[in-house]
Amino acid sequence: MEQPHYGFWLPPNISTHGADIDNLISTLHWFMAVLFIGWGIYLVYCLVKFRERPGHEADVEGKTHFVLPKYIEIGIIIVEACLLIFFSAPIWAKVKKDFPKESEAVVVKVTAEQFAWTIHYPGKDGKFGQLKTELIDGTNPTGLDREDPNGKDDIISPNILNIPVNKPIIVQLNAKDVIHNFFLPVMRVKQDAIPGMTIPLWFQATQTGKFEIACAQLCGVGHTQMRGFFNVMSQEEYDAWYNEEEKSLLGDTATSPAGETK
């Protein structure tokens, strides 16, 4: 698998919606750079213009006949409103509201806890098994009921998320203890995981490789240890991995996620 090259600017982008987010971030940074330089120059001008000097008392109110700053402030407000309405809102709607169909995507549950990520796949039947709090222990971090018919083939993967390339991934995100943050830098995904809530999110990778899962929320003294990885595989590699996991649970009769008998 290819490894990402982290350069000076933003992290590598392998997400279908990453380009829109990167363009917005770059536009905002350039806009703020222009504001910073412009207001800095105006500040120096005011310090010199209204300073105290021989024969001239300092003007603390800084009165001037220039009306340009007022028009600039109005222009800044208009530009910020346009960025919000015409750029930010459509990207937000696309990422947060325009979900792919579950029948066309890989659906997984991701459970955050101090200090690990647990990835839960539904198995070949496409149905998640029941989760019971009384079954949670060191070997069953999500409390999956293996006696439930829907849970017999479910796959549990600690700290490793395997996904196929060029296919939508729907994540059902939750947390067991405190607020965490599911952060995939190269996918431009960052979402809080909140106890008692299941928060859906989706993304789609455009190239294979091994990348990092980080927690972007200070979640305790072991926060720095909360690190996982996600592998973007070809469909063939993903099916092979999936079948191996299924075989370890069900024997040699396992089928691929696409429903083809191995």
C-alpha positions in Angstrom: 0.0 0.0 0.0 1.1 3.5 -0.7 2.1 5.7 2.2 1.1 9.4 2.3 3.6 12.1 1.9 3.0 14.9 4.5 4.3 18.2 3.1 4.1 21.8 4.3 0.5 22.7 3.7 -2.6 20.5 4.3 -2.3 16.7 4.7 -2.7 14.6 1.6 -6.2 14.4 0.4 -7.7 11.0 -0.6 -11.4 11.9 -0.1 -14.0 12.5 -2.7 -15.2 15.7 -0.9 -11.7 16.7 0.3 -11.0 19.1 -2.6 -14.0 21.3 -1.8 -13.0 21.5 1.9 -9.4 22.2 1.0 -10.4 25.0 -1.4 -12.6 26.6 1.2 -9.8 26.4 3.8 -7.3 27.9 1.4 -9.7 30.7 0.5 -10.3 31.5 4.1 -6.6 31.6 4.9 -5.8 33.9 2.0 -8.7 36.1 2.9 -7.5 36.3 6.5 -3.9 37.0 5.3 -5.1 40.0 3.3 -7.1 41.2 6.3 -4.1 40.8 8.6 -1.7 42.6 6.4 -4.3 45.4 5.5 -5.3 46.1 9.1 -1.7 45.9 10.2 -0.7 48.6 7.7 -3.7 50.7 8.8 -2.7 50.3 12.5 0.8 51.5 11.8 -0.6 54.5 9.8 -2.9 55.4 12.8 0.0 55.1 15.3 2.1 57.5 13.2 -0.7 59.9 12.1 -2.2 60.5 15.6 0.9 60.2 17.8 2.0 62.8 20.2 4.9 65.0 19.0 6.2 68.5 19.5 3.5 71.0 18.7 0.9 68.3 18.3 -1.2 66.6 21.1 -2.0 62.9 20.7 -5.5 62.3 19.3 -6.9 59.4 21.4 -10.1 59.3 19.3 -8.2 59.2 16.0 -10.6 61.3 14.1 -10.1 61.3 10.4 -12.0 62.4 7.3 -11.3 59.1 5.6 -14.4 57.0 5.0 -12.6 54.2 3.3 -12.3 52.0 6.5 -16.0 52.0 6.9 -16.5 50.8 3.3 -13.9 48.2 3.8 -15.7 46.9 6.9 -18.9 46.6 5.0 -17.1 44.8 2.2 -15.6 42.4 4.7 -19.0 41.6 6.1 -20.4 40.9 2.6 -17.5 38.7 1.7 -17.9 36.7 4.9 -21.6 36.3 4.3 -20.9 35.0 0.8 -18.3 32.5 2.1 -20.8 31.2 4.6 -23.9 31.0 2.4 -22.4 30.1 -1.0 -19.4 28.0 0.0 -19.5 26.7 3.5 -23.2 25.8 3.7 -23.3 23.7 0.4 -20.2 21.7 1.5 -21.7 21.1 4.9 -25.0 19.9 3.4 -23.1 17.6 1.0 -21.0 16.0 3.8 -23.5 15.9 6.6 -26.9 15.5 4.8 -26.3 13.9 1.4 -25.7 10.4 2.5 -25.3 7.5 0.1 -27.7 4.5 0.2 -26.7 1.9 2.7 -27.2 -0.8 0.1 -24.4 0.8 -1.9 -22.0 1.4 1.0 -20.0 -0.3 3.7 -21.7 0.3 7.0 -19.6 0.0 10.2 -20.0 1.0 13.9 -17.1 2.8 15.5 -17.1 2.9 19.3 -14.7 5.2 21.1 -13.5 4.7 24.7 -10.5 5.5 26.8 -8.2 4.8 25.0 -9.1 2.8 21.9 -11.3 2.5 18.8 -13.5 -0.5 18.3 -14.7 -1.2 14.8 -17.8 -3.3 14.4 -18.8 -4.9 11.0 -22.2 -6.4 10.6 -21.1 -9.6 8.8 -22.3 -11.1 5.6 -26.0 -10.8 6.5 -25.6 -7.0 6.7 -27.3 -6.9 10.2 -25.6 -5.8 13.4 -26.0 -8.1 16.4 -27.5 -6.8 19.6 -25.3 -5.0 22.1 -25.8 -5.5 25.8 -24.0 -3.6 28.5 -23.9 -6.6 30.8 -21.7 -8.4 28.3 -19.0 -5.7 28.1 -15.7 -6.9 29.3 -12.0 -6.9 28.3 -12.6 -9.4 25.5 -16.0 -7.9 24.4 -15.6 -4.1 24.4 -18.9 -3.4 22.7 -21.0 -6.0 24.5 -21.9 -7.9 21.3 -24.3 -10.8 21.9 -22.9 -13.7 20.0 -26.1 -15.7 20.8 -28.1 -13.3 18.7 -28.5 -14.8 15.2 -27.5 -11.4 13.7 -24.4 -11.2 15.8 -22.8 -14.6 15.1 -21.0 -13.4 12.0 -20.2 -9.8 13.2 -16.6 -8.8 13.0 -14.9 -6.8 15.7 -11.6 -5.1 14.9 -9.7 -3.1 17.6 -8.1 0.0 16.4 -8.0 -1.1 12.7 -10.6 0.0 10.2 -10.4 -1.8 6.8 -12.3 -0.3 3.9 -12.4 -0.7 0.1 -11.3 2.1 -2.2 -13.9 4.0 -4.3 -16.9 2.9 -2.2 -18.9 5.0 0.3 -18.3 4.2 3.9 -21.0 5.0 6.5 -19.8 5.2 10.1 -22.2 5.0 13.0 -20.1 6.7 15.7 -20.6 6.5 19.4 -18.7 6.7 22.7 -18.7 4.6 25.9 -17.3 7.0 28.5 -16.3 10.6 27.6 -16.4 12.8 24.5 -13.9 11.7 21.9 -13.3 13.0 18.4 -13.0 10.7 15.3 -10.4 12.4 13.2 -9.2 11.1 9.8 -6.9 13.9 8.5 -6.5 12.5 4.9 -10.2 12.0 4.6 -11.1 15.5 5.9 -13.3 13.8 8.6 -13.5 15.2 12.1 -16.6 14.4 14.3 -17.2 14.3 18.0 -18.2 11.0 19.5 -20.6 11.7 22.4 -21.8 9.2 25.0 -25.5 8.3 24.6 -25.6 9.4 21.0 -25.1 7.6 17.7 -23.8 10.1 15.1 -23.7 9.1 11.4 -21.0 10.2 9.0 -19.7 9.1 5.7 -16.7 9.4 3.4 -15.2 7.8 0.3 -11.5 7.1 -0.3 -10.0 7.6 -3.7 -6.7 5.7 -3.3 -5.2 2.9 -1.3 -2.8 3.1 1.6 -2.5 2.9 5.4 -3.5 6.0 7.3 -4.0 7.2 10.9 -7.1 7.5 13.1 -6.6 10.2 15.7 -8.6 11.5 18.6 -8.9 15.2 18.3 -10.5 15.7 21.7 -8.6 15.7 25.0 -10.2 12.6 26.5 -8.0 11.8 29.5 -4.5 11.2 30.7 -4.0 8.5 28.1 -5.2 10.6 25.2 -1.9 10.4 23.3 -2.2 6.6 23.3 -5.6 6.7 21.5 -4.3 6.0 18.0 -5.7 3.7 15.4 -5.2 3.0 11.7 -7.4 2.6 8.7 -6.4 0.6 5.6 -7.8 1.5 2.2 -7.7 -1.6 0.1 -8.7 -2.7 -3.4 -12.1 -4.4 -3.5 -10.3 -7.7 -4.0 -8.0 -7.2 -1.0 -11.0 -6.1 1.1 -13.0 -9.2 0.2 -10.1 -11.5 0.9 -9.6 -9.9 4.4 -13.3 -10.0 5.0 -13.6 -13.7 4.1 -10.7 -14.6 6.3 -12.3 -12.9 9.3 -15.6 -14.7 8.5 -13.9 -18.0 8.2 -12.4 -17.6 11.7 -16.0 -17.1 13.0 -18.1 -19.4 10.8 -15.8 -21.9 9.1 -15.2 -22.4 5.4 -18.7 -21.5 4.3 -18.2 -17.8 4.6 -19.2 -15.5 1.7 -17.8 -12.2 0.6 -19.5 -8.9 1.4 -20.8 -8.8 -2.1 -22.6 -12.1 -1.5 -20.4 -14.4 -3.6 -19.7 -17.8 -2.2 -16.0 -18.3 -1.7 
